[in-house]
Amino acid sequence: MNNPEAHSNQLIVIPRSQHNISRKSISDAALKVLYRLSNSGHRACLVGGGVRDLLLGVHPKDFDVATDATPEEIRALFKNSRIIGRRFRLVHIRFGRDIIEVATFRAHSEDSPKTELDTHGRILRDNTFGDIEEDAIRRDFTINALYYDIHDFSMLDYAGGLQDIEQRQLRLIGDATTRYQEDPVRMLRAIRFAAKLDFSIEASAADAIHECGRLLAVIPPARMFDEVVKLFHSGCARRVFELLREYKLLRYLVPALDEWLQEEPSELMLDFIDQALVNTDNRVNSGQPVSPGFIFAVLLWPVVLQQANQIQSDRQRMIPALVQVGETVMKRQVRHISIPRRFSQMARDIWSSQPRFHRTQGKQAQRLLEFPVFRAAYDFMCIQAMVGLFPYHLSRWWTDFQVDQDIATVAEPEKTRRPRRRRRKRSAD
């Protein structure tokens, strides 16, 4: 395992006058935490993605703090906090909707009773505390081992992260294979950072992904769900998908899709996935809501549609076929990624809704419009129409229908009412 003595990089200290990080760019909540820890005699630093993003001129999504205070000491200083986690004990400090995550400096020692590894070398528990240098060297990527010290506003680089940022390179600290064995999710983090930051993955880190990809199979499905959502809701889902294919990791995330891709996949369906991911990125980057249910509906649609077509070609009977296949495909999928039921059900409802968009007569259109997942199903249908998988004129009809719901009545031919025959009253004899 990595240790400070075995690491060749020396500490580089960059004074405030030589870096671009300003307290004006740091959230008030993070500054409150940093200053209260510092004023209480503890060392307190901004660390990780927040520092990296500020250096790149990107507004951080959140700010993390590292300190020499223990979780109990942090909890005593902040009444609006709680200690979380077993694998890694952390403190979450809440300021309204903002949560600042605070971690105690950690060291890694396989002999420590607070460190626990499994037979694959994966870290199950790591709560051995250390100093800031030990904490830096046990982090995963060099660009995430940069610290902003609130005491003198200096930047601390223990692992050559600044040089890697300049070279736009993603490099692991220490031996790549060992670091992936400790936590296979680091491979997914490498994909996400490379896509989000437009960085290349350093050669040894890239090669080790091919060697260690199989280790993702031991990650609990619930944790895989969290990581996959981060991947596809990062605002760069299209690039993420390309990298997952390049590094052959889809087989551990969405195996049914990976098998479909090994065959001769339909170009139209590939265009559909691509366009759906572009649309998702646009929504994320413009601050619009996105749902994991929609992403899984997109990724599994090629398989669901192919299998449904195999068992039923009659459009009128396509809905039960989609329901049947959707249930089977989703059951297999949740063994790899534990998708909460509200999202898996949303995906199944999106699939079974698609044939209904062919029905524009009578009250059927109005009933579909009132369907709980109509908006997501409509967006799904429109993307299919964009790439030629669904009649474009029908997608336009549904767009107009939402603007003026009377279009359904206008589009139908008028029915001539047959005059009602009057009954003759029988004369009483």
C-alpha positions as CSV (number, residue, x, y, z in Angstrom):
1,M,0.0,0.0,0.0
2,N,1.0,3.6,-0.5
3,N,2.9,5.4,2.3
4,P,4.7,8.8,2.4
5,E,8.1,7.3,2.5
6,A,7.5,5.3,-0.7
7,H,6.1,8.2,-2.6
8,S,8.5,10.2,-4.8
9,N,6.6,13.5,-4.9
10,Q,7.6,16.2,-2.4
11,L,5.2,18.7,-0.8
12,I,4.7,21.8,-2.9
13,V,3.3,24.8,-1.1
14,I,1.8,27.5,-3.2
15,P,1.2,30.8,-1.3
16,R,-2.0,32.8,-1.8
17,S,-0.3,35.2,-4.2
18,Q,0.5,32.4,-6.6
19,H,-2.9,30.7,-7.0
20,N,-6.3,31.7,-8.2
21,I,-8.5,30.4,-5.3
22,S,-10.4,33.1,-3.5
23,R,-12.6,32.9,-0.5
24,K,-15.2,34.7,-2.5
25,S,-15.6,31.5,-4.6
26,I,-16.1,29.3,-1.5
27,S,-19.6,28.9,-0.1
28,D,-20.4,30.7,3.2
29,A,-21.3,27.3,4.8
30,A,-17.9,25.9,4.0
31,L,-16.1,29.0,5.3
32,K,-18.0,28.8,8.6
33,V,-16.9,25.2,9.0
34,L,-13.3,26.0,8.1
35,Y,-13.1,29.0,10.4
36,R,-14.8,27.4,13.4
37,L,-12.4,24.4,13.2
38,S,-9.4,26.6,12.8
39,N,-10.4,29.0,15.6
40,S,-10.9,25.9,17.9
41,G,-7.2,24.9,17.4
42,H,-7.7,22.4,14.6
43,R,-6.2,22.3,11.2
44,A,-8.8,22.7,8.6
45,C,-8.5,22.5,4.8
46,L,-10.7,22.5,1.8
47,V,-9.9,19.3,-0.1
48,G,-10.7,17.3,-3.2
49,G,-13.1,18.2,-6.0
50,G,-13.8,21.6,-4.7
51,V,-10.2,22.7,-4.8
52,R,-9.7,21.0,-8.2
53,D,-12.7,22.7,-9.7
54,L,-11.8,26.1,-8.4
55,L,-8.3,25.7,-10.0
56,L,-10.0,24.8,-13.3
57,G,-12.3,27.8,-13.1
58,V,-15.4,25.7,-12.5
59,H,-18.0,26.4,-9.8
60,P,-17.8,23.4,-7.5
61,K,-21.0,21.4,-6.9
62,D,-20.1,20.9,-3.3
63,F,-17.2,21.6,-0.8
64,D,-15.5,19.0,1.4
65,V,-13.4,19.7,4.4
66,A,-10.5,17.7,5.9
67,T,-9.3,18.2,9.5
68,D,-7.3,16.7,12.3
69,A,-10.4,16.9,14.6
70,T,-12.0,13.5,15.3
71,P,-15.7,12.9,14.3
72,E,-16.7,13.3,18.0
73,E,-14.8,16.6,18.3
74,I,-16.4,17.9,15.1
75,R,-19.8,16.8,16.4
76,A,-19.2,18.7,19.6
77,L,-18.4,21.9,17.7
78,F,-21.4,21.8,15.4
79,K,-24.9,21.1,16.9
80,N,-26.3,21.0,13.3
81,S,-24.2,17.9,12.5
82,R,-24.4,14.1,12.6
83,I,-21.8,11.3,12.3
84,I,-22.5,9.0,9.4
85,G,-21.0,5.8,7.9
86,R,-19.3,2.7,9.1
87,R,-16.9,2.1,6.3
88,F,-15.7,5.7,6.5
89,R,-16.9,7.7,9.5
90,L,-17.7,11.2,8.4
91,V,-19.6,14.2,9.7
92,H,-22.3,15.9,7.8
93,I,-22.9,19.6,8.9
94,R,-26.2,21.0,7.6
95,F,-26.8,24.7,6.8
96,G,-30.3,24.8,5.4
97,R,-30.2,22.8,2.1
98,D,-26.3,22.8,2.1
99,I,-24.4,20.0,3.6
100,I,-20.7,20.2,4.2
101,E,-18.9,16.9,4.5
102,V,-16.1,16.8,7.0
103,A,-13.6,14.0,7.2
104,T,-10.8,13.4,9.7
105,F,-7.3,13.0,8.2
106,R,-6.7,9.3,7.6
107,A,-3.8,7.0,7.4
108,H,-3.8,3.5,5.9
109,S,-2.4,0.6,8.0
110,E,-3.4,-3.0,7.2
111,D,-2.3,-3.9,10.8
112,S,-4.7,-1.3,12.4
113,P,-7.8,-2.8,14.1
114,K,-9.7,0.1,12.4
115,T,-8.8,-1.1,8.9
116,E,-10.5,-4.1,7.4
117,L,-9.9,-5.6,3.9
118,D,-11.6,-8.5,2.2
119,T,-9.9,-11.4,0.4
120,H,-9.7,-9.4,-2.8
121,G,-7.9,-6.5,-1.1
122,R,-11.0,-4.3,-1.1
123,I,-11.3,-1.9,1.8
124,L,-14.3,-2.7,3.9
125,R,-13.5,-0.3,6.7
126,D,-10.9,2.5,7.0
127,N,-11.1,4.6,10.1
128,T,-7.4,4.8,11.1
129,F,-6.7,8.5,11.6
130,G,-3.4,10.1,10.7
131,D,-1.9,13.5,9.6
132,I,-2.5,15.6,6.5
133,E,0.4,14.0,4.6
134,E,-0.8,10.5,5.2
135,D,-4.3,11.6,4.3
136,A,-3.1,13.0,1.0
137,I,-1.2,9.9,-0.1
138,R,-4.1,7.5,0.7
139,R,-6.5,9.5,-1.7
140,D,-7.2,8.0,-5.1
141,F,-6.2,10.6,-7.8
142,T,-3.5,13.2,-7.6
143,I,-5.9,15.9,-8.7
144,N,-8.1,15.1,-5.6
145,A,-5.1,15.3,-3.2
146,L,-4.9,19.1,-3.2
147,Y,-5.6,21.1,-0.1
148,Y,-6.5,24.8,0.6
149,D,-5.4,25.7,4.1
150,I,-7.7,28.2,5.7
151,H,-4.9,29.2,8.2
152,D,-2.8,31.1,5.6
153,F,-4.8,30.5,2.3
154,S,-2.0,28.5,0.8
155,M,-2.4,25.5,-1.5
156,L,-0.8,22.2,-0.6
157,D,0.1,19.7,-3.2
158,Y,1.4,16.3,-1.9
159,A,1.1,14.2,-5.0
160,G,1.9,16.2,-8.1
161,G,-1.8,17.1,-8.7
162,L,-1.1,20.6,-10.0
163,Q,1.2,19.3,-12.7
164,D,-1.5,16.7,-13.7
165,I,-4.1,19.5,-13.9
166,E,-1.8,21.4,-16.2
167,Q,-1.4,18.3,-18.4
168,R,-5.1,17.5,-18.1
169,Q,-4.3,14.0,-17.0
170,L,-5.9,11.7,-14.5
171,R,-3.3,9.8,-12.5
172,L,-3.7,7.4,-9.5
173,I,-1.5,7.8,-6.5
174,G,0.5,4.6,-6.1
175,D,0.1,1.3,-8.0
176,A,-3.0,1.5,-10.1
177,T,-3.9,-2.2,-9.8
178,T,-3.6,-2.1,-6.0
179,R,-5.7,1.1,-5.8
180,Y,-8.5,-0.5,-7.9
181,Q,-8.4,-3.6,-5.8
182,E,-8.9,-1.5,-2.6
183,D,-12.0,0.0,-4.1
184,P,-13.1,-1.1,-7.6
185,V,-15.5,1.9,-7.8
186,R,-12.4,4.0,-8.5
187,M,-12.6,2.7,-12.0
188,L,-16.0,4.3,-12.4
189,R,-14.7,7.5,-10.8
190,A,-11.9,7.5,-13.4
191,I,-14.4,7.3,-16.2
192,R,-16.5,10.1,-14.6
193,F,-13.6,12.5,-14.0
194,A,-12.2,11.8,-17.5
195,A,-15.5,12.6,-19.1
196,K,-16.4,15.6,-16.9
197,L,-13.1,17.3,-17.0
198,D,-12.1,16.2,-20.5
199,F,-8.9,14.7,-19.1
200,S,-7.0,11.7,-20.4
201,I,-6.5,8.7,-18.2
202,E,-2.8,8.1,-17.6
203,A,-1.5,4.9,-19.2
204,S,-1.0,2.7,-16.2
205,A,-4.3,3.7,-14.7
206,A,-6.0,3.0,-18.0
207,D,-4.4,-0.4,-18.5
208,A,-5.3,-1.5,-15.0
209,I,-9.0,-0.9,-15.8
210,H,-8.9,-3.7,-18.4
211,E,-7.2,-5.9,-15.8
212,C,-9.5,-5.1,-12.8
213,G,-12.9,-4.5,-14.4
214,R,-14.2,-7.8,-13.2
215,L,-13.8,-6.6,-9.6
216,L,-16.9,-4.4,-10.1
217,A,-18.9,-7.6,-9.8
218,V,-18.2,-7.7,-6.0
219,I,-19.5,-4.2,-5.4
220,P,-22.9,-4.2,-3.6
221,P,-25.7,-3.4,-6.1
222,A,-27.0,-0.5,-3.9
223,R,-23.6,1.2,-4.1
224,M,-23.5,0.6,-7.9
225,F,-26.8,2.4,-8.3
226,D,-25.4,5.5,-6.6
227,E,-22.2,5.4,-8.8
228,V,-24.1,4.8,-12.0
229,V,-26.5,7.7,-11.3
230,K,-23.4,10.0,-10.8
231,L,-22.0,8.8,-14.1
232,F,-25.1,9.5,-16.2
233,H,-26.2,12.6,-14.3
234,S,-22.8,14.3,-14.5
235,G,-23.7,16.4,-17.5
236,C,-21.4,14.4,-19.7
237,A,-23.4,11.1,-20.1
238,R,-22.6,10.8,-23.8
239,R,-18.9,10.7,-23.2
240,V,-19.3,8.5,-20.2
241,F,-21.1,5.9,-22.4
242,E,-18.3,6.0,-24.9
243,L,-15.7,5.4,-22.2
244,L,-17.6,2.6,-20.6
245,R,-17.7,0.9,-24.0
246,E,-14.0,1.6,-24.6
247,Y,-13.0,0.1,-21.3
248,K,-15.4,-2.8,-21.5
249,L,-17.2,-1.9,-18.3
250,L,-20.8,-2.0,-19.5
251,R,-20.8,-5.8,-19.0
252,Y,-20.7,-5.2,-15.2
253,L,-23.3,-2.4,-15.2
254,V,-25.8,-3.2,-17.9
255,P,-24.9,-6.7,-19.1
256,A,-28.0,-7.1,-21.3
257,L,-27.1,-3.9,-23.3
258,D,-23.5,-5.1,-23.5
259,E,-24.6,-8.4,-25.1
260,W,-26.8,-6.5,-27.5
261,L,-23.9,-4.3,-28.5
262,Q,-21.8,-7.4,-29.2
263,E,-24.2,-8.4,-32.0
264,E,-24.8,-6.2,-35.0
265,P,-26.7,-3.4,-33.3
266,S,-29.2,-1.3,-35.2
267,E,-27.7,2.1,-36.2
268,L,-31.0,3.8,-35.6
269,M,-31.1,2.4,-32.0
270,L,-27.5,3.5,-31.4
271,D,-28.5,7.0,-32.6
272,F,-31.4,6.8,-30.2
273,I,-29.1,6.1,-27.2
274,D,-26.8,8.8,-28.3
275,Q,-29.5,11.4,-28.7
276,A,-31.2,10.5,-25.4
277,L,-27.8,11.0,-23.6
278,V,-27.3,14.3,-25.4
279,N,-30.8,15.4,-24.2
280,T,-30.0,14.3,-20.7
281,D,-26.8,16.3,-20.7
282,N,-28.6,19.3,-21.9
283,R,-31.1,19.0,-19.1
284,V,-28.5,18.5,-16.4
285,N,-26.4,21.4,-17.7
286,S,-29.4,23.8,-17.8
287,G,-30.5,22.8,-14.3
288,Q,-33.6,20.9,-15.3
289,P,-34.6,17.7,-13.4
290,V,-33.6,14.3,-14.6
291,S,-34.6,10.8,-13.4
292,P,-32.6,7.6,-13.1
293,G,-35.7,5.8,-14.3
294,F,-35.4,7.6,-17.7
295,I,-31.7,6.6,-18.1
296,F,-32.4,3.0,-17.4
297,A,-35.4,3.0,-19.8
298,V,-33.0,4.3,-22.5
299,L,-30.2,1.9,-21.8
300,L,-32.4,-1.2,-21.7
301,W,-34.8,-0.2,-24.5
302,P,-32.8,-1.9,-27.4
303,V,-33.0,-5.2,-25.5
304,V,-36.7,-4.8,-24.4
305,L,-37.9,-3.8,-27.9
306,Q,-35.9,-6.6,-29.6
307,Q,-37.3,-9.3,-27.3
308,A,-40.8,-8.0,-27.4
309,N,-40.8,-8.0,-31.2
310,Q,-39.6,-11.6,-31.1
311,I,-42.6,-12.8,-29.1
312,Q,-45.3,-10.5,-30.5
313,S,-45.4,-8.5,-33.8
314,D,-49.0,-7.4,-33.7
315,R,-49.1,-3.8,-32.5
316,Q,-52.4,-4.3,-30.7
317,R,-50.8,-7.0,-28.6
318,M,-47.5,-5.3,-28.2
319,I,-48.3,-3.7,-24.8
320,P,-48.6,-7.0,-22.9
321,A,-45.4,-8.2,-24.7
322,L,-43.5,-5.1,-23.5
323,V,-44.9,-5.6,-20.0
324,Q,-43.8,-9.2,-19.9
325,V,-40.3,-8.6,-21.4
326,G,-39.8,-5.4,-19.3
327,E,-40.4,-7.4,-16.1
328,T,-37.9,-10.1,-17.1
329,V,-35.2,-7.6,-18.3
330,M,-35.5,-5.5,-15.2
331,K,-35.3,-8.5,-12.8
332,R,-32.0,-9.4,-14.4
333,Q,-30.8,-5.8,-14.2
334,V,-31.4,-5.2,-10.5
335,R,-29.1,-8.1,-9.7
336,H,-26.3,-5.9,-10.8
337,I,-27.6,-2.4,-9.9
338,S,-30.2,-2.1,-7.2
339,I,-32.6,0.2,-8.8
340,P,-35.3,1.5,-6.4
341,R,-38.7,0.3,-7.4
342,R,-40.0,3.8,-8.2
343,F,-37.4,4.1,-10.9
344,S,-37.6,0.6,-12.2
345,Q,-41.4,0.9,-12.4
346,M,-41.0,4.3,-14.2
347,A,-38.8,2.6,-16.9
348,R,-41.4,-0.2,-17.4
349,D,-44.2,2.3,-17.7
350,I,-42.2,4.3,-20.3
351,W,-41.7,1.1,-22.4
352,S,-45.3,0.0,-22.2
353,S,-46.6,3.5,-23.1
354,Q,-44.8,3.6,-26.5
355,P,-47.4,1.7,-28.5
356,R,-50.1,3.9,-27.1
357,F,-48.7,6.9,-28.9
358,H,-50.1,5.3,-32.1
359,R,-53.6,5.7,-30.7
360,T,-55.0,9.2,-31.3
361,Q,-58.7,8.4,-31.7
362,G,-61.5,8.8,-29.3
363,K,-60.6,9.2,-25.6
364,Q,-57.4,7.1,-25.8
365,A,-55.2,10.2,-26.3
366,Q,-56.7,11.9,-23.3
367,R,-56.2,8.8,-21.1
368,L,-52.6,8.6,-22.1
369,L,-52.1,12.3,-21.4
370,E,-53.3,11.7,-17.8
371,F,-50.8,8.8,-17.3
372,P,-48.4,9.5,-14.4
373,V,-45.2,9.1,-16.5
374,F,-46.7,10.8,-19.6
375,R,-44.1,13.5,-19.8
376,A,-41.1,11.1,-19.6
377,A,-42.8,8.7,-22.0
378,Y,-43.5,11.6,-24.4
379,D,-39.9,12.7,-24.4
380,F,-38.8,9.1,-24.9
381,M,-41.1,8.9,-28.0
382,C,-39.9,12.2,-29.4
383,I,-36.3,11.1,-29.3
384,Q,-37.3,7.9,-31.1
385,A,-39.0,10.1,-33.7
386,M,-35.9,12.3,-34.1
387,V,-33.8,9.3,-35.2
388,G,-36.5,7.6,-37.3
389,L,-37.7,4.9,-34.9
390,F,-41.1,6.4,-34.6
391,P,-43.4,8.2,-37.1
392,Y,-42.4,11.9,-37.0
393,H,-45.9,13.1,-37.9
394,L,-47.3,11.4,-34.8
395,S,-44.7,13.0,-32.5
396,R,-45.9,16.4,-34.0
397,W,-49.5,15.4,-33.4
398,W,-48.8,14.7,-29.7
399,T,-46.9,18.0,-29.3
400,D,-49.9,19.9,-30.8
401,F,-52.3,17.9,-28.7
402,Q,-50.7,19.1,-25.5
403,V,-51.1,22.7,-26.6
404,D,-54.7,22.3,-27.8
405,Q,-56.4,19.2,-26.5
406,D,-59.4,19.8,-28.8
407,I,-57.2,18.5,-31.7
408,A,-58.2,15.0,-30.9
409,T,-61.9,15.7,-31.6
410,V,-61.1,17.8,-34.7
411,A,-59.0,15.1,-36.2
412,E,-61.8,12.6,-36.0
413,P,-64.4,12.4,-38.7
414,E,-67.8,13.6,-37.6
415,K,-70.2,10.8,-36.8
416,T,-73.7,11.2,-38.2
417,R,-76.3,10.5,-35.6
418,R,-79.1,8.3,-36.8
419,P,-82.5,9.8,-36.1
420,R,-84.2,8.1,-33.2
421,R,-87.3,6.1,-34.1
422,R,-90.3,7.0,-32.1
423,R,-92.4,4.1,-30.7
424,R,-96.0,4.0,-31.7
425,K,-98.3,3.9,-28.9
426,R,-100.6,0.9,-29.0
427,S,-104.2,1.8,-29.0
428,A,-106.1,0.3,-26.2
429,D,-108.8,-2.1,-27.5
